[in-house]
Amino acid sequence: MTRIFFRPKALAGLGVAPRKYQLIINEAIRILEQGLFPPHTKKLEDSMDGYRTRVGRWRILFTLKSGEIEVVDIFLKKGKSDYKRRY
């Protein structure tokens, strides 16, 4: 199992998500914890270790370093510049 750490910003983002999406986001994080990538996961273009996964319009930004995952942010995507601004 992979260790997962959350930044406070990610926990706040999870808290404002509707309950329906909180459950789906938690499931995606459980998949990450098992060392797998959930569906709709992509590597961020300008980052060496940054990834994002999509849950509807919600996004989970995370980094993968030496077997540990840090969830950077969980947010509702509104435009293309969201990734650079939040990462």
WOSUL-V988107 format. One line per field, one symbol per residue. ss: DSSP state (~ for helix, > for strand, _ for the rest). phi: phi as a letter, one per 40 degrees, with the letter a starting at -180 (. if undefined). psi: psi as a letter, one per 40 degrees, with the letter a starting at -180 (. if undefined). A space follows every 50 residues. Layout:
ss = ???
phi = ???
psi = ???
//
This chain:
ss = __>>>>_~~~~~~~~~__~~~~~~~~~~~~~~~_______>>>______> >>>>>__>>>>>>>>__>>>>>>>>>_____~~~~~_
phi = .ccbbbcdccccccccccddcdccccccccccccgbccdgbbccccbcbc babbbgccbbcabbbfgbbbccabaccbaccdccccc
psi = ihhhihiddddddddeiidddddddddddddddeeihiifhihhdeideh iiihgbeiihhiihhfeihhhdihihhdideddddd.
//
